[in-house]
Structures are given as structure tokens and as C-alpha cells.
């Protein structure tokens, strides 16, 4: 693994077979809290996001998934560990090289009502990244905006309108057009459909899929529902507890938290639902200021040996179950 | 056959605004049997919540029930006077809302609020009410209930607040509980706990439940019958198994296929319902769904269909009906929306931008 070698230069050595566009290596993020306490929002996460794929990041509120996204897109500095984007260590980039990387990484936000400036026209909203990076001016800027509007299924003559004239789904399309304006290769979709009405969610998911295929985009898709992604990482209290393909994880989840999370999500099929008793987990997610000792899930886990190994030793992510599947559990696969 | 506890007959609730009359509920009829779990589904603005508020006679200004009957155990709610309505609301029917934080009083202790719900309706004396608070909270599985009755709502987590709301709703042993998106604000694991609780209460106490939701998976997991609403109307109704297996209305069909499923490897695309629900002030002629319908015929533009029996216990309001639509037509309805001509242009730009 290249991650173990010290890389003095910004450029990190990469094996030719490495298909990953983003590599997250043991990333930690602490925030100061009241009374000198420390919030361990992300507590040592490693991930690989492969070119052209969608990696889903799922977990309950407060598990650190949005913080991790901000670290990956260099919006906030890591406390320790590193994020490598196309072979470059983000924490070592400055000036022009950082700006260049920033152009390639865009974000689509959860709330299309809060993420568009109400006083800017749609044309200016979509062109703002173009202006920031000095990519187009005058006639070309106008042409680009109109093309982007058409691409996301909006009327190209809407450039002079304001966000309030649009519905939630249309606003999310504007957000997508803005993200695409600077030709990114990697897009973080932070719960892009959870604020939208059901019927509109499908429109946006289909659009994101079509755009990915068309432009070979790589997505990090943050969601609390994992039905929309193929590969996924499940987070709990600042840690990744399981990594797998969705089908493997659904049928053979190795970590008890994944199992509980999956069994909590009902399926729109009454025949399946009738025969199912969800595996409920007790209580709610503990505070990241003072996370439980050992395995962070042991306080809610149905199979934890407490006192014992689960409350004393923190489990590492290790291969379990199917190919490419990993779980961080002393008793993986035993639920 | 058992007598329904609730019968809604040709209900019309309208809002008189400066823009004109909003036809929020436009001739809705349905019933609920004792102990039954019925789902009301549809997008925002289809009339689900206003139907529920009408049943409770809680329609906000400038709205009014303009016609129709709401018979609860054969008494018409629409005709009741103020005292009768108050008595009915507390003792016969209760409602739990989407956001428990805005429905609880932030400056009153949780225990006192539950007690107040009981004494306000004269069902229990203050002493009896005080004795019932802890057992009620235990019934909805609030841990350490004895201690937590003296907490304020902000000291409760989201899931616990929703449990306290449910406890309050159940305080007077209503025979009908209306739950309006009770889990939308909650995380999935907590949602599962609340749904499990509602199912248990339905089984143990025989409380009938109307679940208002846009989440079809929740419907599959806890309801026996489903009512699909669109533009203030019932467009389809029937047993959950039947509707999920063979929906006849294109709206129901699209709604069921618009959500990704966690248990399936995705093959095709999701069905997206193009456009937006209609403006309830200026409804389109003919079938109200026709502007968004993928399978419409000429007749849909002019004449509005009636709700008619399409199978035993199943009713739909559609001239076409999904069982007559071929597989090819259904598949064609899922085509891509991307404008491929501009996509080629943008690709060229992307290549040149990448060099900057």
C-alpha cells in the first residue's frame, strides 16, 4: 500500500493500477467544544473512491458524514491524516494548484432553498464558478449558462429569473448546473434529494445518473438511505464500520450496525414487509464528545460482549464476507 | 360486516384567498373500520393533511369545510358545536404531527403536558391523570419514565419527543389516531422504533390509525389499506397488497416506481413524474393528472373520470388503467431527459477547461 510510505513531495507515488480518484487515509477531524472538550467528528477514516463510480456514504445524523465531505473537498483542514485527490495531498497544496483542484471538485447541497442566493439571477448563480475561475466571459459565458440550463432540463431563457420563481426540484437542477459549470471530475452530492418531494426525487436521481454516464463523473453520494448507490461505506460515530457493494451488504452485512440500519429501512413491498420483524437497536447515537470505549457501537449492539473485548478493544476494518467487503467488528458476521 | 368508525362523504374543504378559491379537498369519500390501519399517500399539496385537519375540525383560516359529511360513529363532525367538537377531539380521535418540537410546549414539563391532555377533556380527575402519566410513557417505551416526566421537551431527543407526543395522543384512549408524517424528521433507526411502536399500539389497544405519508415503504410496512390522493381527490384506493401488485392509476404506478429499493440491484431507471402538481386555484379540465400523465388519451383532456371499481375492493379514477398499458409503452416512459446535443458541446468544453 502506497499510504504507508512517507511522501515528501506533494505528488504521492501511485501504482499504475490505482483507479482511485480520491484516497482518504486515516483522516481525523476534531472540533473544540464548550469547556475544553473535543468533538471527535471524524475519528480515523480511510476510503477509496474509484474513477467514474459512485461511493455512497451512509449513517445517522451526527455520524460525521458531512464533516468528512468537507474534509475531502478541502473546505476544512484535517486534524490529521491526509486526503489525496488525483495523486496530490490536499493539505500540502497552496495557491494556484489548490484552486485548480477546487475547480475539479464541486458540491451539490441538500437544501436547494438555502444554497442559492435569493438576490442573484439564475444566470449569475450558474456563472459564479465560471467567474471565480476565470473560465468564460461575455458571449461565451452566456452561451455556457444556456447550455447548462438545457442540459439539466430547464428553459435556457430563464437566465434572468430569480430562485424564488422555481420549485424545489427546479432549484436543485440549478444547483446541479452550477456544479457542472466548471467541468468538475468529482462531485459530492450531500443528500441531494432528501429535501424534495417523492415524485421529484426520481427526476433528480435519474438526472444525476445520466450526467454521470455522459461525463464520466465520480460521485460521493451522502445519504441516510442507501438504495441509490452501488458501493457504500457505512459510518457510525466518526468511524467507517463497513464497506461493501450494496447487494452484498443487503444480503450479507457483517457488522451488526449495518444490519440494524438496513433492517430499519422498510421496503415498498407489502409481501416482504408482512413477514419481517425489524432488528431494532436500542436508543440513539451517543455524543461524539465522549464516545464509548472500545467499539463505539457496543452501547447499542445486540451481540456485544460487555464487559469484554467489545468495550475494551477498538476493532479495525478487516476483510469479512464477500470480495472487497470489510467490517470493523470483533464478531463480524455473527448476527 | 363491521360498521366503520369513520365515514367521510363527498368532503370539500376550500381556502378563500386573494388569489381565488383553493380547492384543497375536492369531493373526498372514504371510510375507516375499527382497528384498521389506513394510509393516505400523495405528494405535498395533494390534500392529505387538509383532509386530516378537516376530520379534526382544525382547518386553519381562511379555510372552511364547505360541504360533505364526516361521520364518526354515525355522528356528523361537520355539524357539531364547539363543546361537542372539543369532547370528540380529546376522547375519540387524536393526531400526532410531523415535528414534535413545534407541537410540544417548550416551557412546560413533559409529564405536566401529558396530564393536561387528560384533564382538559374531563375524562380523568387530576389525581387519576397524574397516576396515568408514568404508565403511558412506559407504554410508549420511554426509558426511566419516572425520572423523565420532570424533563422539558428540549431535554428529549427527537425520537423520545415523538414518543411523548404519541403518549399524549393515547392519553384518552381514542379509537382513531391520525399520524401525519410521524417519522419524517427522524433518522431511519429511530423511525423504525416509532413505526414498531405504532404497530404494537394498534394490535394491543385496537386503535385505528390513519397514516399520512409520502413514503410508500412505510405504507407497505404498517398499513392494510391505502388511499392515493391527487389534486384534492382520491384517485385510487384498495388493499395494500393489491395496490402495490397491480396499481391501475398511472399516478399510483409512477409513485410506486419512483423510489429506489434497498433490496434490489437496480436494473432500469426510476420512473419520474414530470412537472409539478396542478395549481389548486386553476385546476386543469378533464382528469387532473393528465398534464403529467405518460399514458393519457384524448378523453382524459376533456372529461374527468369517476372513481370506479376496477377489482374487488379496488377503485381507481382513470380512463386508461395501467392493466391496459403494454410493457413497451411503460418502458418508453422511463427514457432519459438529458439534452444530448448540448452534452456534446459541454464535453468539448470540459476537455479544454481541464487544461486550465
Contacts between the chains, C-beta under 8 A, distances in Angstrom:
chain1	res1	chain2	res2	distance
A	60	B	187	4.3
A	60	B	188	7.2
A	60	B	189	6.2
A	61	B	187	5.6
A	100	B	356	7.7
A	103	B	353	7.7
A	103	B	356	7.8
A	133	B	356	7.4
A	135	B	353	6.0
A	135	B	356	6.7
A	144	B	349	7.0
A	147	B	342	4.5
A	147	B	345	5.8
A	147	B	346	5.9
A	148	B	342	8.0
A	148	B	346	7.2
A	150	B	339	4.7
A	150	B	342	4.8
A	151	B	338	6.6
A	151	B	339	5.7
A	151	B	342	5.1
A	151	B	343	6.2
A	151	B	346	6.2
A	153	B	337	5.1
A	153	B	338	7.8
A	153	B	339	7.4
A	167	B	276	5.6
A	169	B	276	7.7
A	180	B	346	7.4
A	182	B	353	6.6
A	183	B	346	7.9
A	183	B	349	6.3
A	183	B	350	3.8
A	183	B	353	3.8
A	183	B	354	6.4
A	185	B	354	7.8
A	197	B	43	5.0
A	197	B	44	5.3
A	197	B	214	6.8
A	198	B	43	6.4
A	198	B	214	4.6
A	198	B	215	7.5
A	198	B	216	7.8
A	198	B	255	6.7
A	198	B	258	6.0
A	198	B	259	6.6
A	199	B	43	5.4
A	199	B	254	7.1
A	199	B	255	6.6
A	199	B	258	5.7
A	199	B	272	7.1
A	199	B	273	3.8
A	200	B	272	7.8
A	200	B	273	7.9
A	201	B	258	6.8
A	201	B	259	7.3
A	202	B	257	8.0
A	202	B	258	3.8
A	202	B	259	7.3
A	202	B	270	3.9
A	202	B	271	6.2
A	202	B	272	3.9
A	202	B	273	7.2
A	203	B	272	4.0
A	203	B	273	7.7
A	203	B	274	7.2
A	203	B	337	7.6
A	205	B	260	6.8
A	205	B	270	5.8
A	206	B	269	5.3
A	206	B	270	5.7
A	206	B	272	5.5
A	206	B	336	7.4
A	206	B	337	6.8
A	207	B	337	6.4
A	207	B	338	7.2
A	209	B	269	7.2
A	210	B	336	5.1
A	210	B	337	6.9
A	210	B	338	4.3
A	211	B	338	6.8
A	214	B	338	6.1
A	214	B	340	7.7
A	214	B	343	5.1
A	214	B	347	7.5
A	215	B	343	7.6
A	215	B	346	7.5
A	215	B	347	6.6
A	215	B	350	6.5
A	224	B	187	6.5
A	224	B	188	6.0
A	225	B	188	7.1
A	225	B	260	7.8
A	225	B	262	7.2
A	226	B	262	6.0
A	227	B	259	7.5
A	227	B	260	3.7
A	227	B	261	5.6
A	227	B	262	4.2
A	228	B	260	4.8
A	246	B	262	7.5
A	246	B	265	7.6
A	247	B	265	5.0
A	250	B	262	6.2
A	250	B	263	5.8
A	260	B	189	6.4
A	261	B	188	6.6
A	261	B	189	6.3
A	262	B	262	6.6
A	263	B	192	7.4
A	264	B	188	4.5
A	264	B	189	4.7
A	264	B	191	6.7
A	264	B	192	3.7
A	265	B	188	5.4
A	265	B	192	7.8
A	265	B	217	7.2
A	265	B	262	5.3
A	266	B	192	7.7
A	266	B	195	7.4
A	266	B	215	7.9
A	266	B	217	3.9
A	266	B	218	5.8
A	266	B	220	6.3
A	266	B	221	3.9
A	267	B	217	5.7
A	267	B	220	6.7
A	267	B	221	7.8
A	267	B	261	5.9
A	267	B	262	6.5
A	267	B	263	5.1
A	268	B	216	4.3
A	268	B	217	4.4
A	268	B	219	7.6
A	268	B	220	5.2
A	268	B	244	7.0
A	268	B	256	6.3
A	268	B	259	5.9
A	268	B	261	6.5
A	269	B	220	5.6
A	269	B	244	6.4
A	269	B	261	7.7
A	269	B	263	7.9
A	270	B	219	8.0
A	270	B	220	4.3
A	270	B	221	7.9
A	270	B	240	4.7
A	270	B	241	5.0
A	270	B	244	5.3
A	271	B	241	6.7
A	271	B	244	8.0
A	272	B	220	7.6
A	272	B	263	7.1
A	273	B	217	7.8
A	273	B	220	4.5
A	273	B	221	4.2
A	273	B	222	8.0
A	276	B	221	7.8
A	278	B	192	4.9
A	278	B	196	6.6
A	280	B	189	7.6
A	280	B	192	5.9
A	280	B	193	5.7
A	280	B	196	6.2
A	281	B	189	5.7
A	283	B	143	7.9
A	284	B	157	5.2
A	284	B	159	6.1
A	284	B	187	7.8
A	284	B	189	7.9
A	284	B	190	6.4
A	285	B	187	7.8
